[in-house]
Amino acid sequence: VSDVDGGGGCHGVTYSATVGSSTVSGTFQLQQEDNRFGVFSTWSFLRSPMSVVRITPLHDASFTVNGYDLTSPSGPSVGSAYQVLTPGFFTVSHESTYLAADPVGALVSSPGSVVAVTLDIRASEAFVSSIQEEVDSFLDDCATQQVLFPTGCPFGQELSNRVESIPEWTMSRYPQVTIEPGNNPGTWVVPEAQGAAHLEVDVRSLFDGTLSTFDEDVQFALSWVMTIN
């Protein structure tokens, strides 16, 4: 756009550029050096033409910038500085087997600037669906155990009367899984989710000897912590 001679061989070269849908401008500070072969002018930057994009990838250390895969040396949820040429537009994103993030754009317009980017990496739909399938299968296996308290399972029922038949469990309502970042890097949490299993079993009263059927839903809750290596 312009070249302003500041004297002493110093020049301020102002530029304008279209980056994406934005128009940006800035000024490079240059110093004229000795001529090469007595003919060709040489120049150096008085101030670096680089800028810094400080990227904080929440909940996971890996991400991409304009399609290039990077891993934060500081780990998840800690900002790291990356030098970039000015001007430029940098798209930070993450998409992997189990995690995803909405892309975030960083517009760098002038030399020496610092642009902060926070990338919110979350559990993807594929991750949630996969864990939901695992939970449903786990509970189905629990329901095959013909005891009042299935081993290693989140539901069971205590009865004060004598059991007269084999307990039969069926699933009435599967817990609906959601996944949130855990307190420690690399961990993911299924917050407490409510479900119900149905129990049908004949019982005999210890008081008067009458026979009846316990035929009710048993409410339960579960939560899990998972680690992605």
C-alpha positions as CSV (number, residue, x, y, z in Angstrom):
1,V,0.0,0.0,0.0
2,S,2.8,2.4,0.9
3,D,6.5,2.7,1.6
4,V,7.5,5.3,4.1
5,D,11.2,6.2,4.3
6,G,12.0,6.8,8.0
7,G,15.6,7.9,7.3
8,G,18.8,6.1,8.0
9,G,17.8,3.2,5.6
10,C,14.7,2.4,7.7
11,H,11.4,1.9,5.8
12,G,7.9,1.2,6.9
13,V,6.2,-1.0,4.2
14,T,2.4,-1.0,4.8
15,Y,0.4,-3.8,3.2
16,S,-3.3,-4.7,2.7
17,A,-4.5,-8.3,2.2
18,T,-7.7,-10.2,1.8
19,V,-7.7,-13.2,4.1
20,G,-10.8,-15.3,3.7
21,S,-13.7,-12.8,3.9
22,S,-11.7,-10.2,5.9
23,T,-9.4,-7.4,4.8
24,V,-6.4,-6.9,7.0
25,S,-3.5,-4.5,7.0
26,G,-0.2,-4.0,8.8
27,T,3.3,-2.6,8.4
28,F,6.7,-4.3,8.1
29,Q,9.7,-2.5,9.5
30,L,12.7,-2.9,7.2
31,Q,16.3,-1.8,7.3
32,Q,18.4,-1.3,4.2
33,E,21.7,-3.1,4.3
34,D,24.9,-2.9,2.1
35,N,24.5,-3.5,-1.6
36,R,25.5,-6.8,-2.9
37,F,28.0,-6.7,-5.7
38,G,27.5,-2.9,-5.5
39,V,24.3,-3.3,-7.4
40,F,21.6,-5.3,-5.6
41,S,20.0,-3.8,-2.5
42,T,19.6,-6.1,0.5
43,W,17.2,-5.7,3.4
44,S,16.5,-7.1,6.8
45,F,13.6,-7.0,9.2
46,L,13.9,-4.6,12.0
47,R,11.0,-6.3,13.7
48,S,10.1,-9.9,13.0
49,P,7.4,-10.5,10.4
50,M,6.2,-13.4,12.5
51,S,3.2,-13.5,14.9
52,V,2.1,-16.0,17.6
53,V,-0.9,-18.2,17.7
54,R,-1.4,-19.5,21.2
55,I,-3.5,-22.7,21.0
56,T,-5.1,-24.4,24.0
57,P,-6.7,-27.7,23.1
58,L,-9.1,-28.6,25.9
59,H,-9.3,-32.3,27.0
60,D,-6.9,-33.7,24.4
61,A,-3.4,-32.8,23.3
62,S,-3.8,-33.4,19.5
63,F,-5.3,-31.1,16.9
64,T,-4.8,-29.9,13.4
65,V,-3.9,-26.5,12.0
66,N,-4.9,-25.9,8.3
67,G,-4.8,-29.7,7.9
68,Y,-1.5,-30.3,9.6
69,D,-1.5,-32.7,12.6
70,L,0.1,-31.3,15.8
71,T,0.4,-32.4,19.4
72,S,0.6,-29.8,22.2
73,P,4.0,-30.2,23.9
74,S,2.3,-29.0,27.1
75,G,-0.4,-31.6,27.0
76,P,-4.2,-31.2,27.1
77,S,-5.8,-28.0,28.3
78,V,-2.5,-26.1,28.5
79,G,-1.8,-23.3,26.0
80,S,1.3,-23.6,23.7
81,A,2.7,-20.8,21.4
82,Y,3.3,-21.4,17.7
83,Q,5.0,-18.9,15.4
84,V,3.2,-18.1,12.1
85,L,3.8,-15.9,9.1
86,T,1.8,-12.7,8.9
87,P,-0.8,-12.1,7.5
88,G,-2.7,-15.4,7.6
89,F,-5.8,-17.3,8.6
90,F,-5.4,-20.5,10.6
91,T,-8.1,-23.1,11.2
92,V,-7.7,-25.2,14.3
93,S,-9.8,-28.3,14.6
94,H,-9.9,-31.9,15.9
95,E,-11.6,-35.0,14.6
96,S,-10.6,-38.5,15.6
97,T,-12.2,-41.9,16.2
98,Y,-13.9,-40.8,19.5
99,L,-13.4,-37.1,19.8
100,A,-14.3,-34.0,17.8
101,A,-14.3,-30.2,18.0
102,D,-16.0,-27.4,16.1
103,P,-13.2,-25.7,14.0
104,V,-12.0,-22.4,15.4
105,G,-10.4,-19.7,13.1
106,A,-7.5,-17.5,14.0
107,L,-7.0,-14.3,11.9
108,V,-3.5,-12.9,12.2
109,S,-3.4,-9.5,10.7
110,S,-0.2,-7.7,11.8
111,P,3.4,-8.6,12.7
112,G,4.2,-9.2,16.3
113,S,0.6,-9.9,17.3
114,V,-0.5,-12.7,19.6
115,V,-3.8,-14.5,18.9
116,A,-5.3,-16.9,21.4
117,V,-7.3,-19.9,20.3
118,T,-9.2,-22.3,22.6
119,L,-10.3,-25.6,21.0
120,D,-13.1,-27.3,22.9
121,I,-12.6,-31.0,22.2
122,R,-15.5,-33.2,23.2
123,A,-16.8,-36.8,22.9
124,S,-18.1,-37.4,19.4
125,E,-21.4,-38.9,18.5
126,A,-19.6,-42.1,17.5
127,F,-18.0,-42.3,21.0
128,V,-21.4,-41.8,22.8
129,S,-23.0,-44.4,20.5
130,S,-20.2,-46.9,21.1
131,I,-20.5,-46.6,24.9
132,Q,-24.3,-46.8,24.8
133,E,-24.0,-50.1,22.9
134,E,-21.5,-51.3,25.5
135,V,-23.7,-50.3,28.4
136,D,-26.8,-51.9,26.9
137,S,-24.9,-55.2,26.2
138,F,-23.5,-55.1,29.8
139,L,-26.9,-54.7,31.3
140,D,-28.4,-57.4,29.1
141,D,-25.8,-59.8,30.4
142,C,-26.6,-58.8,33.9
143,A,-30.3,-59.6,33.3
144,T,-29.4,-63.2,32.4
145,Q,-28.3,-63.9,36.0
146,Q,-31.1,-65.6,37.8
147,V,-30.3,-64.3,41.3
148,L,-31.6,-61.4,43.3
149,F,-28.2,-59.6,43.2
150,P,-26.5,-60.2,39.8
151,T,-22.7,-60.2,40.3
152,G,-20.9,-57.1,39.2
153,C,-24.1,-55.4,38.2
154,P,-25.7,-52.1,39.2
155,F,-29.1,-53.5,40.2
156,G,-30.4,-56.0,42.7
157,Q,-33.4,-56.4,45.1
158,E,-33.6,-57.4,48.7
159,L,-36.7,-59.3,49.8
160,S,-37.9,-59.9,53.3
161,N,-39.9,-63.0,52.3
162,R,-38.7,-66.5,51.1
163,V,-38.0,-66.8,47.4
164,E,-40.1,-69.6,45.9
165,S,-39.0,-69.4,42.2
166,I,-36.1,-68.5,40.1
167,P,-35.7,-64.7,39.8
168,E,-36.2,-63.5,36.3
169,W,-34.7,-60.1,35.2
170,T,-35.5,-58.1,32.1
171,M,-34.4,-54.6,31.2
172,S,-37.2,-52.0,31.5
173,R,-35.2,-48.8,30.7
174,Y,-31.6,-48.5,29.7
175,P,-29.7,-45.5,31.0
176,Q,-29.1,-42.8,28.4
177,V,-25.4,-42.3,28.2
178,T,-23.7,-38.9,28.0
179,I,-20.0,-38.3,28.1
180,E,-18.1,-35.4,29.6
181,P,-14.4,-34.6,30.1
182,G,-13.0,-36.0,33.4
183,N,-11.0,-34.1,36.0
184,N,-7.7,-35.6,34.8
185,P,-6.3,-35.3,31.2
186,G,-7.3,-38.2,29.0
187,T,-10.2,-39.3,31.2
188,W,-13.9,-39.2,30.2
189,V,-16.8,-39.6,32.5
190,V,-20.3,-41.0,32.0
191,P,-22.2,-39.0,34.6
192,E,-24.8,-40.8,36.8
193,A,-27.5,-42.2,34.5
194,Q,-30.8,-43.6,35.6
195,G,-32.2,-47.0,34.5
196,A,-34.7,-49.7,35.5
197,A,-34.6,-53.4,35.5
198,H,-37.8,-55.5,36.0
199,L,-37.8,-58.4,38.5
200,E,-40.4,-61.2,38.6
201,V,-40.1,-63.8,41.3
202,D,-42.6,-65.8,43.5
203,V,-42.2,-65.2,47.2
204,R,-43.9,-66.8,50.3
205,S,-44.8,-64.6,53.2
206,L,-42.9,-65.5,56.4
207,F,-45.8,-64.1,58.4
208,D,-48.8,-66.0,57.1
209,G,-47.4,-68.4,54.4
210,T,-49.3,-66.8,51.5
211,L,-47.7,-67.0,48.0
212,S,-47.4,-63.9,45.9
213,T,-45.4,-62.6,43.0
214,F,-42.9,-59.7,43.2
215,D,-43.4,-58.1,39.8
216,E,-41.9,-54.6,39.8
217,D,-39.3,-52.3,38.2
218,V,-36.1,-51.9,40.2
219,Q,-34.5,-48.4,39.8
220,F,-30.7,-48.1,39.6
221,A,-28.0,-45.7,38.5
222,L,-24.5,-46.1,37.1
223,S,-21.6,-43.9,36.2
224,W,-18.2,-44.7,34.6
225,V,-14.8,-43.2,34.1
226,M,-12.9,-44.1,30.9
227,T,-9.3,-43.4,29.8
228,I,-8.3,-42.9,26.1
229,N,-4.7,-43.9,25.5
